[in-house]
Amino acid sequence: MVGTAPQSGGRFTGYIGYANGAVKTYNFPVATQTHFSKRNALGVTVGDIDFSHGLVVTGSSAATVEYPGAMQTILYGINYWDTMVGIFNTGGDFSQPYDGFKMWKNGSVTTIAYPGAMMTNPMSISDTGVIVGWYVNNGAQPPFPYHGFVLANRVYKALDYPNNNRTLLNDINASGVIAGRHINTSAGTQGGFIYVNGTFKDVTAPNVQVLTLNGINVTDM
């Protein structure tokens, strides 16, 4: 597994947790914050540095990735074939509307923009090429409703957890199982779920008030 952990002095480090319990940290040179988002089956990890530049780490080698012409690039997902997804902003401020993108191993890029959305946030791409994430419609007002989406074979499909105004789809595996988070801002409730065989299934844990699912195993639950 991969993630991000705080350090002293306001710094953040990326880390990799291995099955044997070992943990390896990584700080990109001169960066204040190094964030790790996803790691594929071949051991390639993606994320960003300082919320400004996409980051790809393979073994002891690291490289930055930029969407062409963008001021900010963040990588959120990568599959077995090293196809990556993330978000970019040409204005240099992610508080403003942004769009997503898909980048192949050869560096070619396709923009991901849910129809009618003012911002689209792809979070994961499966080994079969299916992309999941969330979007916000044009004209939406705070508290912004987040809608989950699935992009398969160039077709977008909305996917929302029932009776909640925010659905965030965070990961999908090759079997099509989706992991995510639902939020009801009016009721002040939220929780984690998996979506499998057309059904949302809540995921809970003892004595836990807030739970979100950010990842799922590559091939199975």
C-alpha positions in Angstrom: 0.0 0.0 0.0 1.0 3.6 -0.4 0.1 6.9 1.2 1.3 10.2 2.7 2.4 10.9 6.3 3.1 14.2 8.1 6.6 15.0 9.3 8.0 17.8 11.5 8.2 21.3 10.1 5.1 21.0 8.0 6.7 18.5 5.6 4.9 15.4 4.2 6.5 12.2 3.0 5.3 9.5 0.7 5.5 6.0 2.0 5.2 2.4 0.8 3.9 -0.3 3.2 4.9 -3.9 2.4 3.1 -7.1 3.2 5.9 -8.1 5.7 5.2 -5.0 7.7 8.2 -3.0 6.4 7.7 0.7 5.5 9.8 2.7 3.1 9.5 6.5 3.0 10.4 8.8 0.1 10.9 12.5 -0.1 11.4 14.1 -3.5 14.5 16.4 -3.5 13.7 20.1 -2.6 10.0 19.3 -2.3 8.1 20.3 0.9 5.4 17.7 0.3 5.7 14.3 -1.4 2.4 12.6 -1.9 1.9 8.9 -3.0 -1.6 8.0 -4.4 -1.5 4.6 -6.1 0.9 1.8 -6.9 0.5 -0.8 -9.6 1.3 -4.5 -9.6 4.8 -3.8 -11.1 5.8 -1.5 -8.3 5.4 1.8 -10.0 4.0 4.5 -7.7 2.3 7.8 -8.7 1.4 10.9 -6.8 2.6 14.5 -6.8 5.1 16.9 -5.2 3.8 20.1 -3.5 0.4 19.7 -5.3 2.1 21.1 -8.4 3.8 18.4 -10.4 2.9 14.8 -11.1 5.3 12.2 -9.7 6.3 8.7 -10.9 8.6 6.6 -8.7 10.1 3.3 -10.0 12.5 1.7 -7.6 15.1 4.4 -6.8 14.2 6.4 -9.8 11.8 9.3 -9.9 10.4 11.5 -12.6 8.0 14.4 -12.8 5.0 14.4 -15.1 3.3 17.5 -16.5 0.1 17.8 -18.5 1.1 19.9 -21.5 0.8 23.6 -20.8 -0.6 23.1 -17.2 0.6 25.0 -14.2 -0.4 22.1 -11.9 -0.6 18.4 -12.4 -1.5 15.6 -9.9 -1.5 11.9 -10.6 -4.1 9.8 -8.8 -4.1 6.4 -10.5 -2.0 3.9 -12.5 -2.8 0.4 -13.9 -0.6 -2.6 -14.8 0.1 -1.1 -18.2 1.5 2.1 -16.7 -1.5 4.1 -18.0 -2.1 7.0 -15.5 -5.0 9.3 -14.6 -5.0 12.6 -12.8 -6.0 16.2 -12.9 -4.5 19.4 -14.3 -5.1 23.1 -14.1 -3.8 25.7 -16.6 -4.5 28.6 -14.2 -2.2 27.3 -11.4 -4.9 27.1 -8.7 -6.9 24.0 -7.9 -9.5 26.0 -6.1 -10.6 26.9 -9.6 -12.3 24.5 -12.0 -10.1 21.8 -13.4 -10.3 18.7 -15.6 -8.9 15.3 -15.6 -6.6 13.4 -18.0 -5.5 10.0 -19.1 -1.8 9.5 -20.0 -0.5 6.5 -21.8 3.0 5.1 -21.2 4.2 6.7 -24.4 3.2 10.1 -23.1 0.2 10.7 -25.2 -2.7 12.4 -23.3 -6.5 12.5 -23.5 -8.6 15.0 -21.5 -11.3 13.5 -19.3 -14.2 15.8 -18.8 -17.7 14.6 -17.7 -20.3 16.2 -20.0 -21.7 19.3 -18.5 -19.3 19.3 -15.6 -17.2 22.3 -14.4 -14.6 20.0 -12.9 -13.8 16.3 -13.4 -11.6 14.3 -11.0 -10.6 10.8 -12.3 -9.2 8.8 -9.3 -8.3 5.3 -10.7 -7.9 3.3 -13.9 -8.3 -0.5 -13.8 -6.1 -3.0 -15.6 -9.0 -3.3 -18.1 -8.9 0.4 -18.8 -12.1 1.5 -16.9 -11.8 4.8 -15.1 -13.7 6.0 -12.0 -13.8 9.3 -10.2 -16.2 12.1 -9.4 -17.4 15.4 -11.0 -19.2 18.6 -10.2 -21.8 20.0 -12.6 -21.7 23.5 -14.1 -23.6 26.0 -12.0 -23.4 23.9 -8.8 -23.4 25.9 -5.6 -21.9 25.1 -2.1 -22.1 22.6 -0.6 -21.0 21.3 -4.0 -22.6 18.0 -4.9 -20.0 15.4 -6.0 -21.3 12.8 -8.4 -19.4 9.5 -9.0 -18.7 8.5 -12.6 -17.5 5.5 -14.5 -15.8 5.9 -17.9 -15.7 2.7 -20.0 -15.3 2.4 -23.8 -15.4 6.2 -24.1 -18.9 6.3 -22.5 -19.5 8.2 -19.2 -22.0 6.9 -16.7 -23.0 8.6 -13.4 -22.9 6.5 -10.3 -24.3 7.9 -7.1 -24.8 6.4 -3.6 -28.5 6.7 -2.8 -29.8 9.7 -0.8 -26.4 11.3 -0.4 -25.2 14.5 -2.1 -21.6 13.5 -2.5 -20.3 10.3 -4.0 -16.6 9.8 -4.5 -15.4 6.8 -6.4 -11.8 6.2 -5.4 -10.6 2.9 -6.9 -11.7 0.1 -9.2 -10.1 -3.3 -9.8 -10.0 -5.6 -12.8 -13.1 -7.4 -11.6 -15.1 -4.1 -11.7 -15.4 -3.7 -7.9 -15.4 -0.1 -6.9 -14.3 1.4 -3.6 -15.4 4.8 -2.4 -17.0 7.2 0.0 -20.4 8.7 0.4 -21.3 12.0 2.2 -24.6 13.6 3.2 -23.7 17.2 4.1 -27.2 17.9 5.4 -27.3 15.0 7.8 -23.6 15.2 8.6 -23.1 11.6 7.9 -20.5 9.8 5.7 -19.0 6.3 5.2 -17.2 3.9 3.0 -18.6 1.5 0.5 -17.9 -1.0 -2.2 -20.0 -1.3 -5.4 -20.2 -4.8 -6.7 -22.6 -6.5 -9.1 -24.7 -3.3 -9.3 -25.1 -2.9 -5.5 -23.6 -0.5 -3.0 -22.4 -2.3 0.1 -21.5 -0.3 3.2 -18.2 -1.0 4.9 -18.0 -0.4 8.6 -15.5 -0.9 11.5 -16.1 -1.2 15.2 -15.9 2.1 17.1 -15.2 4.1 14.0 -17.3 7.2 13.2 -15.8 8.1 9.8 -14.5 5.6 7.3 -13.5 6.0 3.7 -12.2 3.5 1.2 -9.4 4.7 -1.0 -8.2 1.5 -2.5 -8.9 -2.1 -3.4 -6.9 -5.2 -4.4 -6.1 -5.5 -8.1 -8.2 -8.6 -8.9 -10.5 -9.4 -6.0 -12.0 -8.1 -2.8 
